[in-house]
Amino acid sequence: MRVLGIETSCDETGIAIFDSEKGLLADALHSQVDLHKTYGGVVPELASRDHVRRIIPLIEKALADAGCAGKDLDGVAYTAGPGLVGALLVGTSVGRSLAYGWDIPAVAVHHMEAHLLAPMLEEESPSFPFLALLVSGGHTQLMQVNAAGDYLLLGESLDDAAGEAFDKTAKLLGLGYPGGAAMSELSKKGNSGRFKFPRPMTNRPGLDFSFSGLKTHALTTVRDNDDDEQTRADIARAFVEAVVDTLLIKCKRAMQETGITTLIAAGGVSANIQLRAGLKKMVTEQGGRVYFPRPEFCTDNGAMIAYAGYLRLKAGQKEPLAFAAHPRWPLAKPA
């Protein structure tokens, strides 16, 4: 089965073609970082307009790279949510229209499910069941994954997502947008222990997260100290350590409560080198194994949509001629 995947949920236009026998045939991506960094964050209207400009040329490129045409495809998968409604409508309308024109089935894909399944694109991939830590700019969730499509929500952020807290703290430190990678890099120059940040919600039962207070603590620390390069690095170090420790504590607790020792981490923040190192160490100590997507598949991309769509199409799912975008779309039932 050969599937075209379309991702337009936020600020990346991702197009890919996945073949169930040959693997990934093409993967094209345009990032809007340069477009939005002047504003310190994503401007929804600008994001939607840029998707309109980029989507068809990228689809043409992916088809050319894969050496195929629309008639060679068996389905079209597109991100239907969650995300920015205008951006989502670009991908859903184009994807459903192409499927209609090519007379092949179309399938709507949940953006976070695609992130969750991204490690399956690697040569070494996990077996079900496993735990999933989804960490991105918009989501921080812990899932129990029993099978494709069978997800149990164990915990989630009650306010800011980890990636959002990273970006906002980076802005406080004058690092610009997006701030996650810059924060990680700056923290390497910092001294551990100069500042002590809280590990929110780790001293109480449960697997939910909260990063709003951590962001406020960072704001207070910045205001109360000298604005020099070393101080900024020390604050970045303390912040990164607090976020990573919090995620590790919750993941370890989930492993102990469920008895599942296989873990995947996905989403933009899963590319963070401190988080990866911490998870590898913690999971190994627990006698388990952790899996990550390659760095380019941590951020939004078409490959994960094409793969998730393939699984949905293989299971017999397809969309009616009408299409819809879902800016808010729960992935799993709560535990």
C-alpha positions, 0 to 999 in steps of 0.5 A, a space after each residue: 500500500 502506498 500512501 501520501 501524507 499531508 501535515 499542516 497543523 501548525 507552522 510546518 508543511 510536511 508531505 511524504 509518501 510511505 510504501 508498506 513494502 519499501 518504507 518511506 519513498 519521499 519526505 518533503 518539508 517546509 518550516 515557517 520558523 523564519 516567517 514567525 520568529 519576528 513575532 516571537 510565536 506562530 501567527 495563525 493567519 500567516 501560517 495558513 497563507 503560507 501552507 496555501 503557497 507551499 502545499 502543492 509544490 511540495 506534493 509535486 516534489 514528493 511525487 517526483 522524488 518517489 517516482 510516482 503519480 497520483 494513479 500509483 497511490 492507494 490512499 491520502 492521509 491528512 492531519 485533521 487535528 488538533 492544531 490551528 483551524 485555518 492551517 488544518 483546513 488547508 491540508 484537509 481540503 487539499 488532501 480530500 480533494 486529491 483523493 476524490 480526483 484520484 478516486 482513492 480513499 482518504 483518511 483523517 489522522 490525529 496529529 498526536 497519534 502520528 507523533 506517537 507512532 513516529 518511532 515505528 518508522 525506524 528500523 528498531 521499533 517497539 512492540 505493543 504494549 508500551 508507554 508513550 511520552 508525548 512532549 511538544 509545544 502544545 501537548 505534554 501527555 503520558 499514554 499507555 499504548 496497547 495497540 494502534 488505535 488503543 490508547 489510554 491517557 495516564 496523565 497530561 499537562 493541566 496548563 502549559 505544555 513543556 514545549 510552550 514553557 521552553 519557548 516562553 522561558 527562552 524569550 525571557 532570556 532573550 533567545 528568540 523563537 523557537 526557544 527549545 534548542 537554544 535553551 538546551 544549548 545555552 544550558 550546557 554553559 550553565 552551572 548546575 546548583 546555582 539556581 534551584 527550580 521546583 519539580 512541579 506536581 512530583 510530590 503528590 500522587 498521579 501522572 499529570 503535569 504542570 509547567 505554568 508555575 515553573 515558567 513563573 519561577 523563571 520569570 522571577 529569577 530573571 528579574 531578581 538577578 543580573 542580566 549577564 551571559 553566565 547568569 542566563 546560562 545558569 538559569 537555563 541550566 536550572 530550568 532544563 534540569 527541572 523540566 527533564 527531572 519532572 518528566 523522568 519522575 512521571 515516566 518512572 512512576 508510570 512504568 512502576 504503576 503499569 508494569 510496562 517497561 518499554 517507553 517511547 518519547 515523541 514530539 518536538 521536545 523529545 529531540 532535547 539531548 538532556 531529556 534523551 540522556 535522562 530517559 535512557 539512563 532511567 529506563 535502563 535502570 528500570 530494566 526496560 528500553 526507550 525508543 525515539 524517532 530520529 530528530 527530523 521526525 520529532 517535529 511535525 512532518 508528513 512521514 508520520 502522517 503517511 504511516 499513521 494513515 497507512 495503518 488506518 487505511 489498512 484497518 478499513 477506515 476511510 472518510 466520506 466526501 465531506 471533510 472537517 478540521 478538529 482544532 481540539 481533538 482528544 486522542 484517548 480516553 482517560 485512565 
